[in-house]
Amino acid sequence: MRPLKLFSLTILLSLLIHSSPPECWRCHVGNWLDIPPRVHAADAIVVLGGSPGARLPIAVKLFQQGLAPEFWYTGAAEDAQQGEISSTQLTVEQAQAMGIPATALTLLATKNTWEDAEQIAATARARGIHSILVVTSWYHGRRALCAIHHQLKDTDVEVYYQPADTSGFGPGDWWESTGGKDAVTSELYKILFYWGRYGLVPSVC
């Protein structure tokens, strides 16, 4: 790990565990990242691209429950060489196989969480959307919602949220698996980057 990244993570971890008993600092980090769900009927369900195996099934279930007439999926920027099938296309096919009609599906061409938020806000404005139900992995929710709220700050769009579980780790045991440690460590670094780059203060998002 690069010295600057390690230093940044140390600062964030120090802030997070300041009021937590030493033996609980890791669960404190997980619980801080894990924003509680706030599920409500909305104009569109918005699935943030990445980890479709975890995020897509729960989003489809919400759609099938009638919580929204539209189904948006971010991360649809071109990601395949000529003649190849993109991961986004595979996800679209999977969503349709799970019962999402093509008429309800909207792809947003994005490559990262910041672009997700920009395109979500732009699409909401263009369509006169008043509410969205965001679905993403539990450890990604704080940064994602922070970016989305920032982009929608001059609108009256209501943002609801459903976290998706991850296979093999959760807020209370993420440090016990390589996948969990990699995901949470990476997310903490990205939160710091967004703080410095975009001014998104994680403690108030």
C-alpha positions as a printed NumPy array, in Angstrom:
array([[  0.   ,   0.   ,   0.   ],
       [  1.349,   3.441,  -0.916],
       [  2.429,   5.673,   2.016],
       [ -0.117,   8.393,   1.171],
       [ -2.965,   5.881,   0.991],
       [ -1.874,   4.279,   4.266],
       [ -1.607,   7.681,   5.93 ],
       [ -5.074,   8.683,   4.681],
       [ -6.635,   5.46 ,   5.892],
       [ -4.97 ,   5.873,   9.28 ],
       [ -6.499,   9.331,   9.655],
       [ -9.99 ,   8.116,   8.731],
       [ -9.776,   5.073,  10.981],
       [ -8.617,   7.275,  13.85 ],
       [-11.658,   9.5  ,  13.365],
       [-13.994,   6.508,  13.229],
       [-12.705,   4.695,  16.316],
       [-12.144,   7.722,  18.533],
       [-15.31 ,   7.07 ,  20.554],
       [-15.325,   3.278,  20.201],
       [-13.721,   0.675,  22.516],
       [-10.457,  -0.637,  20.993],
       [-11.757,  -4.188,  20.703],
       [-14.741,  -2.971,  18.667],
       [-13.118,  -0.618,  16.177],
       [-13.6  ,  -2.948,  13.199],
       [-17.312,  -3.454,  13.831],
       [-17.596,   0.296,  14.395],
       [-16.157,   0.879,  10.906],
       [-18.564,  -1.648,   9.377],
       [-21.573,  -0.163,  11.146],
       [-20.557,   3.352,  10.079],
       [-20.414,   2.315,   6.435],
       [-23.684,   0.366,   6.651],
       [-26.403,   2.998,   6.199],
       [-29.79 ,   1.724,   7.474],
       [-32.336,   0.93 ,   4.76 ],
       [-35.064,   3.412,   3.959],
       [-37.387,   1.642,   1.563],
       [-40.414,   3.323,   0.017],
       [-42.33 ,   3.334,  -3.251],
       [-40.581,   5.576,  -5.773],
       [-40.613,   6.667,  -9.411],
       [-37.525,   4.585, -10.218],
       [-35.349,   1.877,  -8.724],
       [-31.696,   2.734,  -9.36 ],
       [-29.148,  -0.087,  -9.225],
       [-25.563,   1.096,  -9.028],
       [-23.292,  -0.857, -11.363],
       [-20.742,  -3.264,  -9.958],
       [-21.331,  -6.487,  -8.033],
       [-24.498,  -7.32 , -10.007],
       [-24.657, -10.722,  -8.349],
       [-25.344,  -9.019,  -5.018],
       [-27.23 ,  -5.893,  -6.079],
       [-29.361,  -7.043,  -8.988],
       [-31.475,  -9.76 ,  -7.299],
       [-32.671,  -7.533,  -4.467],
       [-33.393,  -4.674,  -6.903],
       [-35.424,  -7.01 ,  -9.12 ],
       [-37.345,  -8.206,  -6.067],
       [-38.216,  -4.61 ,  -5.175],
       [-39.364,  -3.987,  -8.748],
       [-41.532,  -7.111,  -8.7  ],
       [-43.09 ,  -5.909,  -5.455],
       [-44.332,  -2.879,  -7.383],
       [-42.169,  -0.288,  -5.636],
       [-41.316,   1.546,  -8.881],
       [-42.328,   1.472, -12.575],
       [-38.802,   2.241, -13.835],
       [-35.565,   0.301, -13.398],
       [-32.277,   2.172, -13.935],
       [-28.847,   0.57 , -14.062],
       [-25.617,   2.573, -13.905],
       [-22.178,   1.615, -15.182],
       [-23.232,   1.24 , -18.796],
       [-20.181,   2.947, -20.291],
       [-18.597,   0.908, -23.055],
       [-16.463,  -1.828, -21.471],
       [-15.898,  -4.389, -24.216],
       [-13.559,  -4.774, -27.177],
       [-14.977,  -5.029, -30.669],
       [-16.802,  -8.313, -31.098],
       [-17.087,  -8.955, -27.363],
       [-20.163,  -8.843, -25.143],
       [-19.863,  -6.182, -22.445],
       [-20.473,  -6.935, -18.79 ],
       [-23.259,  -4.366, -18.903],
       [-25.018,  -6.244, -21.702],
       [-24.696,  -9.448, -19.72 ],
       [-26.268,  -7.698, -16.739],
       [-29.113,  -6.393, -18.91 ],
       [-29.783,  -9.894, -20.196],
       [-29.727, -11.179, -16.636],
       [-32.17 ,  -8.504, -15.489],
       [-34.554,  -9.27 , -18.343],
       [-34.296, -12.979, -17.607],
       [-35.292, -12.174, -14.019],
       [-38.412, -10.376, -15.23 ],
       [-37.442,  -6.744, -15.869],
       [-39.186,  -5.662, -19.111],
       [-37.13 ,  -3.774, -21.682],
       [-39.66 ,  -0.929, -21.566],
       [-38.864,  -0.323, -17.882],
       [-35.076,  -0.548, -18.194],
       [-32.818,   2.495, -18.51 ],
       [-29.031,   2.235, -18.811],
       [-26.906,   5.132, -17.581],
       [-23.474,   5.452, -19.195],
       [-21.126,   5.861, -16.237],
       [-17.746,   4.579, -15.112],
       [-17.652,   5.428, -11.396],
       [-19.774,   6.505,  -8.446],
       [-19.367,  10.211,  -9.136],
       [-20.582,   9.778, -12.701],
       [-23.408,   7.592, -11.377],
       [-24.615,  10.487,  -9.245],
       [-24.295,  12.987, -12.1  ],
       [-26.287,  10.843, -14.536],
       [-28.908,   9.899, -11.954],
       [-29.519,  13.579, -11.232],
       [-29.559,  14.524, -14.916],
       [-32.008,  11.747, -15.771],
       [-34.249,  12.606, -12.827],
       [-34.419,  16.235, -13.937],
       [-35.052,  15.334, -17.574],
       [-37.912,  12.983, -16.708],
       [-39.458,  14.991, -13.91 ],
       [-38.7  ,  12.25 , -11.389],
       [-39.639,  13.026,  -7.78 ],
       [-38.225,   9.984,  -5.986],
       [-35.703,   7.189,  -6.453],
       [-34.914,   3.99 ,  -4.566],
       [-31.15 ,   3.356,  -4.682],
       [-29.714,  -0.163,  -4.405],
       [-26.028,  -0.807,  -3.829],
       [-23.721,  -2.886,  -1.645],
       [-23.89 ,  -2.065,   2.07 ],
       [-20.273,  -0.865,   2.288],
       [-20.765,   1.44 ,  -0.73 ],
       [-23.935,   3.136,   0.485],
       [-22.453,   6.028,   2.45 ],
       [-20.298,   7.35 ,  -0.387],
       [-22.924,   6.654,  -3.052],
       [-25.742,   8.398,  -1.195],
       [-23.453,  11.292,  -0.336],
       [-22.64 ,  11.834,  -4.021],
       [-26.269,  11.431,  -5.126],
       [-27.588,  13.878,  -2.517],
       [-24.901,  16.352,  -3.565],
       [-25.976,  16.186,  -7.214],
       [-29.658,  16.481,  -6.29 ],
       [-29.247,  19.265,  -3.734],
       [-31.093,  21.818,  -5.887],
       [-34.076,  19.51 ,  -6.508],
       [-36.957,  18.092,  -4.514],
       [-36.128,  14.486,  -5.452],
       [-36.563,  12.126,  -2.491],
       [-33.856,   9.48 ,  -2.165],
       [-34.702,   6.118,  -0.596],
       [-32.211,   3.326,  -0.049],
       [-31.897,  -0.454,   0.104],
       [-28.464,  -1.948,   0.902],
       [-27.489,  -5.235,  -0.699],
       [-25.798,  -7.955,   1.331],
       [-22.447,  -9.332,   0.218],
       [-21.522, -12.996,   0.069],
       [-19.015, -14.006,   2.715],
       [-18.824, -10.823,   4.794],
       [-20.91 ,  -8.126,   6.412],
       [-20.548,  -5.079,   8.684],
       [-19.851,  -7.262,  11.708],
       [-17.181,  -9.539,  10.245],
       [-15.709,  -7.873,   7.144],
       [-12.159,  -8.197,   8.483],
       [-12.354, -12.001,   8.635],
       [-12.137, -12.521,   4.863],
       [ -9.829, -11.24 ,   2.151],
       [-12.784, -10.03 ,   0.098],
       [-14.187,  -8.101,   3.038],
       [-10.891,  -6.485,   3.941],
       [-10.241,  -5.494,   0.339],
       [-13.743,  -4.052,  -0.165],
       [-13.865,  -2.038,   3.055],
       [-10.264,  -0.793,   2.84 ],
       [-10.807,   0.317,  -0.755],
       [-14.069,   2.035,   0.179],
       [-12.471,   3.974,   3.031],
       [ -9.775,   5.237,   0.687],
       [-12.369,   6.263,  -1.9  ],
       [-14.353,   8.114,   0.761],
       [-11.232,  10.078,   1.632],
       [-10.592,  10.79 ,  -2.049],
       [-14.155,  12.073,  -2.523],
       [-13.734,  14.217,   0.584],
       [-10.619,  15.838,  -0.84 ],
       [-11.662,  15.921,  -4.509],
       [-15.345,  16.875,  -4.239],
       [-15.694,  18.185,  -0.703],
       [-18.049,  15.386,   0.38 ],
       [-17.604,  15.214,   4.161],
       [-18.385,  11.592,   5.149],
       [-19.49 ,  12.377,   8.684],
       [-22.425,  14.493,   7.472],
       [-23.485,  12.545,   4.387]])
